[in-house]
Amino acid sequence: MQHIDIIVVGRVREQYLSAGINEYLKRLQPYARVRILEGPEEKVPDHLSPARVEQVLAAEGAGLKRLLRPGAYTIALDREGVMLSSEELATWLADLALAGRNDLAFVIGGTLGLARDLLELADLRLSFSRFTFPHQLMRLILLEQLYRAYKIQRGETYHR
Protein backbone atom coordinates (compact mmCIF):
# COMPACT_ATOMS: atom_id res chain seq x y z
CA MET A 1 0.00 0.00 0.00
CA GLN A 2 1.34 3.41 -0.92
CA HIS A 3 1.83 6.06 1.74
CA ILE A 4 1.01 9.51 0.38
CA ASP A 5 1.71 12.79 2.11
CA ILE A 6 0.02 15.83 0.66
CA ILE A 7 2.15 18.72 1.84
CA VAL A 8 0.44 22.07 1.55
CA VAL A 9 0.68 25.71 2.52
CA GLY A 10 -1.89 26.90 5.04
CA ARG A 11 -5.23 25.61 6.24
CA VAL A 12 -8.53 25.16 4.42
CA ARG A 13 -10.94 27.89 5.43
CA GLU A 14 -14.09 26.95 3.51
CA GLN A 15 -16.37 24.29 4.97
CA TYR A 16 -17.44 22.95 1.57
CA LEU A 17 -13.79 22.25 0.67
CA SER A 18 -13.17 20.58 4.04
CA ALA A 19 -16.20 18.35 3.51
CA GLY A 20 -15.00 17.29 0.05
CA ILE A 21 -11.44 16.70 1.25
CA ASN A 22 -12.65 14.57 4.15
CA GLU A 23 -14.89 12.56 1.82
CA TYR A 24 -12.02 11.68 -0.52
CA LEU A 25 -9.65 10.95 2.36
CA LYS A 26 -12.25 8.43 3.56
CA ARG A 27 -12.70 6.95 0.06
CA LEU A 28 -8.94 6.53 -0.35
CA GLN A 29 -8.50 4.48 2.84
CA PRO A 30 -8.75 1.06 1.13
CA TYR A 31 -6.18 2.05 -1.50
CA ALA A 32 -3.49 4.15 0.19
CA ARG A 33 -2.54 5.75 3.48
CA VAL A 34 -2.99 9.45 2.87
CA ARG A 35 -2.34 12.32 5.20
CA ILE A 36 -2.34 16.07 4.73
CA LEU A 37 0.48 18.04 6.32
CA GLU A 38 0.13 21.81 6.52
CA GLY A 39 3.02 24.24 6.47
CA PRO A 40 2.85 27.90 7.47
CA GLU A 41 1.29 30.39 5.09
CA GLU A 42 2.80 33.85 4.72
CA LYS A 43 0.62 36.93 4.41
CA VAL A 44 0.64 38.13 0.83
CA PRO A 45 -0.24 41.80 0.31
CA ASP A 46 -1.82 42.92 -2.97
CA HIS A 47 1.28 44.63 -4.32
CA LEU A 48 4.56 42.76 -3.90
CA SER A 49 8.01 43.67 -5.05
CA PRO A 50 9.94 40.86 -6.76
CA ALA A 51 12.18 40.68 -3.68
CA ARG A 52 9.17 40.25 -1.38
CA VAL A 53 7.76 37.53 -3.66
CA GLU A 54 11.03 35.62 -3.28
CA GLN A 55 10.96 36.11 0.51
CA VAL A 56 7.42 34.71 0.74
CA LEU A 57 8.26 31.75 -1.50
CA ALA A 58 11.43 31.03 0.48
CA ALA A 59 9.64 31.15 3.84
CA GLU A 60 6.76 28.94 2.69
CA GLY A 61 9.19 26.60 0.91
CA ALA A 62 11.28 26.15 4.04
CA GLY A 63 8.15 25.20 5.98
CA LEU A 64 7.14 22.68 3.32
CA LYS A 65 10.62 21.13 3.10
CA ARG A 66 10.58 20.44 6.84
CA LEU A 67 7.48 18.28 6.29
CA LEU A 68 9.04 16.09 3.59
CA ARG A 69 9.95 12.58 4.70
CA PRO A 70 13.52 11.62 3.76
CA GLY A 71 13.50 9.32 0.75
CA ALA A 72 9.93 10.12 -0.29
CA TYR A 73 9.34 10.37 -4.04
CA THR A 74 8.45 14.05 -4.30
CA ILE A 75 5.91 15.43 -6.76
CA ALA A 76 5.60 19.21 -6.98
CA LEU A 77 2.33 20.50 -8.38
CA ASP A 78 3.33 23.10 -10.93
CA ARG A 79 1.43 24.66 -13.82
CA GLU A 80 4.53 24.22 -16.00
CA GLY A 81 4.95 20.54 -15.14
CA VAL A 82 4.12 17.35 -17.01
CA MET A 83 0.44 16.80 -17.74
CA LEU A 84 -1.03 13.30 -17.40
CA SER A 85 -4.46 11.92 -18.15
CA SER A 86 -6.30 10.08 -15.37
CA GLU A 87 -5.34 6.78 -16.99
CA GLU A 88 -1.68 7.84 -17.24
CA LEU A 89 -1.71 8.87 -13.57
CA ALA A 90 -3.10 5.44 -12.64
CA THR A 91 -0.37 3.69 -14.65
CA TRP A 92 2.34 5.96 -13.25
CA LEU A 93 1.26 5.29 -9.64
CA ALA A 94 1.19 1.53 -10.34
CA ASP A 95 4.65 1.68 -11.92
CA LEU A 96 6.01 3.51 -8.88
CA ALA A 97 4.56 0.83 -6.61
CA LEU A 98 6.10 -1.94 -8.74
CA ALA A 99 9.45 -0.18 -8.46
CA GLY A 100 9.11 -0.14 -4.66
CA ARG A 101 8.43 3.60 -4.50
CA ASN A 102 5.59 3.52 -1.98
CA ASP A 103 6.41 6.70 -0.05
CA LEU A 104 5.12 9.64 -2.06
CA ALA A 105 4.86 13.33 -1.26
CA PHE A 106 2.72 15.69 -3.34
CA VAL A 107 3.63 19.32 -2.64
CA ILE A 108 1.14 22.16 -3.21
CA GLY A 109 2.38 25.73 -2.93
CA GLY A 110 0.54 28.77 -1.69
CA THR A 111 -0.85 31.81 -3.48
CA LEU A 112 2.46 32.50 -5.23
CA GLY A 113 3.28 28.86 -6.05
CA LEU A 114 6.42 27.02 -5.02
CA ALA A 115 9.96 28.25 -4.48
CA ARG A 116 12.40 27.42 -7.28
CA ASP A 117 14.58 25.26 -5.00
CA LEU A 118 11.56 23.17 -4.01
CA LEU A 119 10.63 22.68 -7.68
CA GLU A 120 14.20 21.60 -8.42
CA LEU A 121 14.22 19.19 -5.48
CA ALA A 122 11.13 17.38 -6.82
CA ASP A 123 11.41 14.05 -8.61
CA LEU A 124 8.51 15.13 -10.83
CA ARG A 125 6.76 18.40 -11.56
CA LEU A 126 3.11 17.59 -12.27
CA SER A 127 0.54 19.91 -13.83
CA PHE A 128 -3.19 19.41 -13.59
CA SER A 129 -3.85 22.24 -16.03
CA ARG A 130 -2.35 25.40 -17.39
CA PHE A 131 -5.11 27.15 -15.42
CA THR A 132 -4.32 28.51 -11.98
CA PHE A 133 -6.39 26.97 -9.17
CA PRO A 134 -6.71 28.19 -5.59
CA HIS A 135 -4.25 26.15 -3.53
CA GLN A 136 -6.99 25.10 -1.09
CA LEU A 137 -9.15 23.76 -3.94
CA MET A 138 -6.13 21.95 -5.41
CA ARG A 139 -6.11 19.60 -2.41
CA LEU A 140 -9.59 18.40 -3.30
CA ILE A 141 -8.77 18.05 -7.00
CA LEU A 142 -5.62 16.04 -6.21
CA LEU A 143 -7.46 13.72 -3.80
CA GLU A 144 -10.22 13.09 -6.33
CA GLN A 145 -7.68 12.24 -9.04
CA LEU A 146 -5.79 9.89 -6.72
CA TYR A 147 -9.05 8.13 -5.90
CA ARG A 148 -9.90 7.92 -9.61
CA ALA A 149 -6.42 6.52 -10.37
CA TYR A 150 -6.75 3.73 -7.80
CA LYS A 151 -10.23 2.87 -9.10
CA ILE A 152 -8.84 2.71 -12.65
CA GLN A 153 -5.98 0.45 -11.52
CA ARG A 154 -8.43 -2.03 -10.06
CA GLY A 155 -10.93 -1.86 -12.87
CA GLU A 156 -13.62 -0.66 -10.47
CA THR A 157 -16.49 1.49 -11.63
CA TYR A 158 -16.11 5.21 -11.08
CA HIS A 159 -14.11 6.38 -14.05
CA ARG A 160 -15.89 6.60 -17.39
C-alpha positions as CSV (number, residue, x, y, z in Angstrom):
1,M,0.0,0.0,0.0
2,Q,1.3,3.4,-0.9
3,H,1.8,6.1,1.7
4,I,1.0,9.5,0.4
5,D,1.7,12.8,2.1
6,I,0.0,15.8,0.7
7,I,2.2,18.7,1.8
8,V,0.4,22.1,1.5
9,V,0.7,25.7,2.5
10,G,-1.9,26.9,5.0
11,R,-5.2,25.6,6.2
12,V,-8.5,25.2,4.4
13,R,-10.9,27.9,5.4
14,E,-14.1,26.9,3.5
15,Q,-16.4,24.3,5.0
16,Y,-17.4,22.9,1.6
17,L,-13.8,22.2,0.7
18,S,-13.2,20.6,4.0
19,A,-16.2,18.3,3.5
20,G,-15.0,17.3,0.0
21,I,-11.4,16.7,1.2
22,N,-12.6,14.6,4.1
23,E,-14.9,12.6,1.8
24,Y,-12.0,11.7,-0.5
25,L,-9.6,10.9,2.4
26,K,-12.2,8.4,3.6
27,R,-12.7,7.0,0.1
28,L,-8.9,6.5,-0.4
29,Q,-8.5,4.5,2.8
30,P,-8.8,1.1,1.1
31,Y,-6.2,2.1,-1.5
32,A,-3.5,4.1,0.2
33,R,-2.5,5.8,3.5
34,V,-3.0,9.5,2.9
35,R,-2.3,12.3,5.2
36,I,-2.3,16.1,4.7
37,L,0.5,18.0,6.3
38,E,0.1,21.8,6.5
39,G,3.0,24.2,6.5
40,P,2.9,27.9,7.5
41,E,1.3,30.4,5.1
42,E,2.8,33.8,4.7
43,K,0.6,36.9,4.4
44,V,0.6,38.1,0.8
45,P,-0.2,41.8,0.3
46,D,-1.8,42.9,-3.0
47,H,1.3,44.6,-4.3
48,L,4.6,42.8,-3.9
49,S,8.0,43.7,-5.1
50,P,9.9,40.9,-6.8
51,A,12.2,40.7,-3.7
52,R,9.2,40.3,-1.4
53,V,7.8,37.5,-3.7
54,E,11.0,35.6,-3.3
55,Q,11.0,36.1,0.5
56,V,7.4,34.7,0.7
57,L,8.3,31.8,-1.5
58,A,11.4,31.0,0.5
59,A,9.6,31.2,3.8
60,E,6.8,28.9,2.7
61,G,9.2,26.6,0.9
62,A,11.3,26.2,4.0
63,G,8.1,25.2,6.0
64,L,7.1,22.7,3.3
65,K,10.6,21.1,3.1
66,R,10.6,20.4,6.8
67,L,7.5,18.3,6.3
68,L,9.0,16.1,3.6
69,R,10.0,12.6,4.7
70,P,13.5,11.6,3.8
71,G,13.5,9.3,0.8
72,A,9.9,10.1,-0.3
73,Y,9.3,10.4,-4.0
74,T,8.4,14.1,-4.3
75,I,5.9,15.4,-6.8
76,A,5.6,19.2,-7.0
77,L,2.3,20.5,-8.4
78,D,3.3,23.1,-10.9
79,R,1.4,24.7,-13.8
80,E,4.5,24.2,-16.0
81,G,5.0,20.5,-15.1
82,V,4.1,17.3,-17.0
83,M,0.4,16.8,-17.7
84,L,-1.0,13.3,-17.4
85,S,-4.5,11.9,-18.2
86,S,-6.3,10.1,-15.4
87,E,-5.3,6.8,-17.0
88,E,-1.7,7.8,-17.2
89,L,-1.7,8.9,-13.6
90,A,-3.1,5.4,-12.6
91,T,-0.4,3.7,-14.6
92,W,2.3,6.0,-13.3
93,L,1.3,5.3,-9.6
94,A,1.2,1.5,-10.3
95,D,4.7,1.7,-11.9
96,L,6.0,3.5,-8.9
97,A,4.6,0.8,-6.6
98,L,6.1,-1.9,-8.7
99,A,9.5,-0.2,-8.5
100,G,9.1,-0.1,-4.7
101,R,8.4,3.6,-4.5
102,N,5.6,3.5,-2.0
103,D,6.4,6.7,0.0
104,L,5.1,9.6,-2.1
105,A,4.9,13.3,-1.3
106,F,2.7,15.7,-3.3
107,V,3.6,19.3,-2.6
108,I,1.1,22.2,-3.2
109,G,2.4,25.7,-2.9
110,G,0.5,28.8,-1.7
111,T,-0.9,31.8,-3.5
112,L,2.5,32.5,-5.2
113,G,3.3,28.9,-6.1
114,L,6.4,27.0,-5.0
115,A,10.0,28.3,-4.5
116,R,12.4,27.4,-7.3
117,D,14.6,25.3,-5.0
118,L,11.6,23.2,-4.0
119,L,10.6,22.7,-7.7
120,E,14.2,21.6,-8.4
121,L,14.2,19.2,-5.5
122,A,11.1,17.4,-6.8
123,D,11.4,14.1,-8.6
124,L,8.5,15.1,-10.8
125,R,6.8,18.4,-11.6
126,L,3.1,17.6,-12.3
127,S,0.5,19.9,-13.8
128,F,-3.2,19.4,-13.6
129,S,-3.8,22.2,-16.0
130,R,-2.3,25.4,-17.4
131,F,-5.1,27.1,-15.4
132,T,-4.3,28.5,-12.0
133,F,-6.4,27.0,-9.2
134,P,-6.7,28.2,-5.6
135,H,-4.3,26.2,-3.5
136,Q,-7.0,25.1,-1.1
137,L,-9.1,23.8,-3.9
138,M,-6.1,22.0,-5.4
139,R,-6.1,19.6,-2.4
140,L,-9.6,18.4,-3.3
141,I,-8.8,18.1,-7.0
142,L,-5.6,16.0,-6.2
143,L,-7.5,13.7,-3.8
144,E,-10.2,13.1,-6.3
145,Q,-7.7,12.2,-9.0
146,L,-5.8,9.9,-6.7
147,Y,-9.0,8.1,-5.9
148,R,-9.9,7.9,-9.6
149,A,-6.4,6.5,-10.4
150,Y,-6.7,3.7,-7.8
151,K,-10.2,2.9,-9.1
152,I,-8.8,2.7,-12.7
153,Q,-6.0,0.4,-11.5
154,R,-8.4,-2.0,-10.1
155,G,-10.9,-1.9,-12.9
156,E,-13.6,-0.7,-10.5
157,T,-16.5,1.5,-11.6
158,Y,-16.1,5.2,-11.1
159,H,-14.1,6.4,-14.0
160,R,-15.9,6.6,-17.4
